[in-house]
Amino acid sequence: MNRLLPLIATVSLLTLAPCVCAQPPDLARPRIWTSASGAELMAIFVELSSDHVILRNRQGDHIRILRAKLSATDQALLDEVLGAAPPPSDAASEFAL
């Protein structure tokens, strides 16, 4: 039995390791957000409102940015953490016959 304890401990750690490593990024921590044009902003994610992302910069100001204007990497991060963005609604198609 004593020989099995190290093996059991190793297997347990290997089983739990993916759970620890695969955690999504914490959007409440400051990070550099990048626009599609390459402009960068150190900010904290506040909320996703419709098709806009609201960030808070170091001075405490809220900045509202169209999600589509963020870099592909930042949009993918939001998709990973919050779920994929809904397709843009086309008001004209809602009333089409």
C-alpha positions in Angstrom: 0.0 0.0 0.0 2.9 2.4 0.8 4.2 2.0 -2.7 0.8 3.0 -4.2 0.5 6.3 -2.3 3.0 8.2 -4.5 1.3 6.8 -7.6 -2.1 7.8 -6.4 -0.9 11.3 -5.5 0.7 11.7 -8.9 -2.4 10.6 -10.7 -4.5 12.9 -8.6 -2.3 15.9 -9.4 -2.3 15.1 -13.1 -6.1 14.8 -13.1 -6.5 18.2 -11.4 -3.9 20.0 -13.4 -6.0 20.8 -16.5 -8.7 22.3 -14.2 -6.2 24.7 -12.6 -4.4 25.6 -15.9 -7.5 26.0 -18.1 -9.1 28.8 -16.1 -10.3 31.7 -18.3 -8.5 35.1 -18.0 -9.7 37.4 -15.3 -11.3 40.4 -17.0 -11.5 42.3 -13.7 -7.7 42.7 -13.8 -6.0 45.5 -15.7 -4.8 44.4 -19.2 -3.9 46.1 -22.5 -6.9 46.2 -24.8 -6.1 46.8 -28.5 -8.3 48.3 -31.1 -8.5 46.9 -34.7 -6.4 49.9 -35.7 -3.7 49.1 -33.2 -4.4 51.7 -30.5 -3.7 50.3 -27.0 -5.4 51.1 -23.7 -4.6 49.7 -20.2 -8.1 49.1 -18.7 -10.4 46.8 -16.8 -13.4 45.2 -18.4 -16.6 46.6 -16.8 -19.4 45.2 -18.9 -20.7 44.2 -22.3 -23.7 46.3 -23.3 -25.4 45.3 -26.5 -22.6 45.6 -29.1 -20.4 47.8 -27.0 -17.7 47.0 -24.5 -17.3 49.3 -21.5 -13.8 49.5 -20.1 -12.4 51.5 -17.1 -9.0 53.1 -17.5 -6.5 53.9 -14.8 -8.1 57.3 -14.1 -11.4 55.7 -13.5 -13.0 57.0 -16.7 -15.4 54.6 -18.5 -14.7 54.1 -22.2 -17.3 52.7 -24.5 -16.0 50.9 -27.6 -17.8 49.0 -30.3 -17.0 45.3 -29.9 -16.3 45.1 -33.6 -13.7 47.9 -33.3 -11.5 45.7 -30.9 -8.7 43.6 -32.2 -9.5 40.1 -33.3 -7.5 38.8 -30.3 -9.6 40.9 -27.8 -12.8 39.9 -29.5 -11.8 36.2 -29.2 -11.0 36.7 -25.5 -14.4 38.1 -24.9 -15.9 35.2 -26.8 -14.0 32.8 -24.7 -14.9 34.4 -21.4 -18.4 35.7 -22.1 -19.6 33.6 -25.0 -19.7 34.3 -28.7 -21.2 37.6 -29.8 -24.6 37.4 -31.3 -24.8 38.1 -35.1 -25.6 41.7 -35.9 -29.3 42.2 -36.2 -30.6 43.4 -39.5 -33.7 45.5 -38.8 -34.8 45.2 -42.4 -34.8 41.4 -42.4 -37.0 41.4 -39.3 -39.9 42.8 -41.2 -39.3 41.1 -44.5 -42.2 39.2 -45.9 
